[in-house]
Amino acid sequence: MTTATKTLLKTPFHAFHVEQGARMVDFAGWEMPLLYSSILEEHRQVRTSGGFFDVSHMGRVRFSGRHARKFLDRVCTRRILGMERGQCRYSLVCNERGGCRDDVLVYAIDEDEFLMVCNASNRAKLLEHFAAQKADMTFSMKDETESTAMVALQGPRVMEVIGRFSREVPTLKRYRFAQKNLLVIKLLVSRTGYTGEDGVEVILPGGMMARQALKLMLDADGTGAGLLKPAGLGARDSLRLEAGMPLYGHEIDEEVDPLTAGLDFAVNLDKGVGEDRAGRFIGQEALEKIKAQGLSRRLVGLRLAGRRSARQGMPVLAAGRPVGRVTSGCLSPTLDVPIAMAIVEVGSAAIGTSLEIDLGRERANAEVVPLPFYKAAPAK
């Protein structure tokens, strides 16, 4: 008996990745570049100049119609009511227990039109959840993931490149976006990213138009100076970890609530106050109880002694007693020390607390340190 080969989805930039010699891997059902040269080299390219990431595998869902805003306020922890056109907000979509179904970015296109970007691994789950929660609300929901492309341009010299195409985009504030034309290609460009560096994320039509736009962006100065170079999923993970940014399936999941994960800023527990109970979001009651009772666990940053890196799931110990688990870890390319994030008991979460991580054959001393581990210089 033969095992059927799994057919992976391909982004509009797949041929480019192969031409550049990328090591391709299965990521949430998509064939994606893990790295081109090395994770370390690509990480440093982003920190010092700029990197291009293909993030077309991430879900893109458009909500349009009279109740689009009301519906999103129902499923998102962040307040959607009051968002201005051209504004985007990071939010969580929770289950009834307050656990995270996903973390998302919501773009306010117009009064009754919004775009949501979600994680590739959760797209199907969210679409099913949204269909079940629609009830009698009037709006349309369109999954545009496979008809569009998305790239992230991240690094201190990205705005120098973008400025050659647009005067407006470099003036955008963080979490704002503009819709622009690059020749005949319509782009949605947002001052967002998940690396801890300045930069933009760009949503554009798929197919040949996406490939043409990529060619223009990567050779923006016409000299081949390499201000922007491609980077893979490996560098994206080490960059976001240095920046203390949670990753679904690591710091957050259906069993971890956003308060425990330190994402209080993205949770509006004052939704639906008074008689407006309909304005509450799914999971709000559970999160209110968690806050009232006080957190029992908290996400922390850890700096390890030695050179060995911690990995997800490794036990965190205090005086030999298990007090938590590692959620992410790596040898920081920027700081040149092992770093990790972990969810631990609140009694072991204070900055400066000495802990140990069980690495298997040995234990490593670790200290609780502030997040993020790395913070870029302010954009000029």
N, C-alpha and C positions, 0 to 999 in steps of 0.2 A: 504493500500500500504506500502510495506517495503522499507527501504532505503538500497541500496547495500553497503556492507562494503568495505571500501577502502583497497586495497592490498598494503602494504608497502614493499619497497625493504629492504633486510637485508644484512648486511655486513658479511664477513667471520667470524667475531668475535661475532656475535649475541649471540650464545650459551654461550660464556664466560661472556658477559654482564649480561645475565639472571642468570647464576650461581653465579655471584658476587652480586646479589640483586639490580642491577641498576634500577632506575626509567626510563622506556623507553617512548619516545615521538615521535610524527611525526615531522620530520624535513626535509623539502623539498622533501617529498615523501619517506623518509627512516626512519626506526625505529631505533632511536639512543638513547644512554644513556644521560639523562640530568644530573644525579648525581648518586653516589653510596652510600655515607654516608651523606655528606653535602657539599655544594659549598664552604663554608668557609674552611673546613678541607682539601678539595682537592686543593683549591687555595694555602693554606699554604704549603702543601706537595710539590707542584711544585716550590714554591719560596725557600724552604729550602733544598730540596733533589732532587726529580724527579717525574714526572708524565708520564703516558702513555695515549695518546689520540687516539681513533679510528677515523681517518678522511677519511675512505674509501668511504664515501658518496661524497667527492669532485670529480669533473670530471677530467679524465685523457685522453687526446687526443694526438695521435701521428701523426706527419706530416713527410712524407718521400718523397724524390724525388728532381728532378732538381730545381724546383722553390719553394721548401718549405721555404727557407730563405726569398726569395723575397716576398712571400705571407704573411708571418708573419710580415715583415716590413710594409706591407700595412695595416694590421689590428691592429697592436700594436703601442702604443705611444712611447715605448722605442726602441732604435736601436738594431736590431737583427743582422744586418750586422756587422761583426767584433767580434761577440761572439766566444770565444774559446771553444773547447771541454772540458766538465767538468765544465762549467760555467752556472749559472742560473741567470735570471734577473726578477725582479718584474716589471710589466707593467700594463697598462690599455688598454682595448678595448673600443673605443668610438663610439658613433653614429655621424651622420653628424653635429649635433648641438654642439658637444663637450661634451655631457653628457656621463656618464660611463655606458657602457653595462655590464662591469664586471672588476674586477681586477684579474690578472692572474700571474702565475709564469711560465717562459719559460726556459726549460733545453736544452742546446746544446749537443746532444748525439754525433753527427758527423757533417761533413760538410753539409750534406743534410738531416739530421734527427734531429727532435726536439720533445720534449714532453711538452705539456702545461697542467698545473693544474689550474682548474677554480672552481668557487663556484657551489655547487650542484644545487641551485635554478636557475642558469643561463645556465646549460649545454645544455639543449634542444634549448634554444634561440640562444646560440653561434653556435651550430652545424648548425642550419638553416641559420644563418648569414654568416658563413664561406662558406657554399655551394653556397649561392647567390653571393659571392664575388670572387669565384674561377676563373671565366671567362675562358681564354684559357691557364692558367698556368698549368704546368705539375707537379703534386704531388699527393700522396695519403693521405687520412685523415682517421684515425681509432680510434673509440671511445673504449678505453680499460677500462673504468670505472668498469664495472661489471665483468670483467675477472681478475682484479687485486685487491690488497688491499693497504691501505696506513695508516701508523701510524706516530704519532709525539711523540718523547721522549724529554721532556723538563725539565730543571732544572739544578742547579749547580753541581750535582753529576752524570749527564748523561754520560759525557765523561769518567768517572771512570768505568762505566758499559760497554760502547762501547769499551774501551781499552782492555777488556778481550776477545774481538772477533777480533779486528783489530788494528794494530799499525798506519795504514794510516789515518783512519777516524778522530781521534782526532787532526791530523795535518792539516786537511782541513781548508782553510780560509772561512770566511762567504760567502755565496752564491756560493760555489763550491760543487761539488758532485763527488762521485766515485761509480763504479759498482763493487760489491763485492759478494763473495759466503759465505753463512753461512751453513756449511755442503754442502748439495746439492741444497740449496735454493739461487737463484740469486736475489740480492738486489740492488736497486739504493738508495744510502744514501747521503742526502744533508745536509749541515750545514745551515739549515734554520729553521724557526718556527715562531709562531704568538703569543708568550706569553711574550716577552721581556726578556726571559732567554736564556742561551746557550742551545744547543741541536741539534737534527737532525730530519729530516723527512725521512721516509723509504717507498719506493714503492716496492712491492713484489708480486709474484704470489698469486692468490686467493686460496680458498679451504683449504685442509688439510695442505699444506705447510705454509700458513699464520698462522694457529693456532699453528703449531710446532715452528715457528720462535718466536711467541709471548711468548710461554712457556719458551723458552731459554732466551729471553731478560728479562722477569720479575723475573727469578731466576738465574740471571747471576753470583752471587757470591756463589750460591749453599748452602747458609745458611738461606735463607728466611728472610734476614735482612730488606727487603722492601725498598731498595733504590729507586725503581720505583713502584708506585702504580697507579691503573687506576683512571682517572679523566674524568668527563663528560663535556657536552656542556656548562653547567652553569659556571664552573670554567674557561673554555676556554674564555668565554665572559668577565668575570671580569678581567682575566689576560691581555687580549689584550687591554682592556680599560685603565688599569693602564699604559700600555706601549704606549698609545696614537696611537694605530693602528686602521685604519678605517675598518669598517665592511660594506659589501655591504647591501643595504637596510636601513642603518642608516646614516653613514657619506657620502656615495656615492650612486648614482643611476642614472637613465637615465636623470634626470633633474639637477644633480649636476656635474659640470666639475671638473677635477682633480686639476686645479689651485686653485679654491675656496677651495678644500679639502686639500690644502697644500701638494699636491703630485707632485710638480714641478720637483723633482729629477727624476721622472719616465716618463717625457715628453720631447722628443727631437724635439723642434720646428725648428731645422736646417736640418731636413730631406728634401731631394729633393730640395736643394737650387739651384739657377741658372736655367739651362735649364732642369734639371732632375726632372720635375714635377711628373713623374711616381713614384718617390721614396717617395712621401708624404703619410702620413697615413690618414685614414678616420677620419674626425673631425679636422684635423690640421688647416684648414683655419678658422674655428670657434674659435679655441683656440688662434690663432694668433690675431684675432680681440679682444677677451676678454683681452688678455695681453696688447694690444696696448691701449685699452680704460681704462684699470685699473680695478682692482677688485672692485665690489660693496659689496661683502660679503666675509667672511673668516671663516674657521674653527678655533675655539679656545678651550682651556682648561679652565674649571671653577672649582673653589673650593668653596663649599657651607658652609655657617654657619649652625649650628644646626646638627641634626642627620637624617633628612628626605632626601631621595634620589630623584633626578629628574628623569623623564622618557621621552622617546622619544616623541617628539611633543609638550612638554610643552613650553609655550611662555617665551622668555627672554626679560626683560624690562630694559630700561634706563630712569630714571626720570619718570617712569610710562608709557613710550611709548614703544610699541613692536618694538624690533630691531632684532629679530631672533627667533630661535627655538632650543630646545635641540635635539640632535641626539642620544646620549647614556648617561646613568648615572647609578651609583651604589654607595653603601657605600664601599669604598676601604678597602678590608681586610688587606692590608699591611700598609696603612697610617692611617686607622681608622677614616677617614673623608669622607663625601659625595663628589664625584667628578663627572664631566660630561664633555662631549664635545658638542659643539653647533656651528651652523652656524649663524653668526651675521653680521650686517652692519660693514663695515671697520672702521667707526668712533667710534665703540664701541669695537674694537678688540685689542687695545693696552694692553700690560702686565700691570697689576695693576688697570685696569678700574673696577669700582664698578658697578655691575648690580644686577638685581633681577630676580628670577625665580618664575613664577606663578605655584604653586603646586596644585592649585584647591581651597581648603578652606583657604589657607594662602600663603604668599610669603616668599621666603628665600633669604637672601642676598648672593651674590656670587661675587667672584673676578676672573678676568682673570689671569691665571697663565700659565707658559711655559709648553709645551708638550715635552717629555712625563711626566706624573705624577711620574712615577717610572722608574729607570734605574738600571739594574743589575750591579754588580761589574764586571770589565773586566775579561774575561776568563784567567785562568792561563795556 
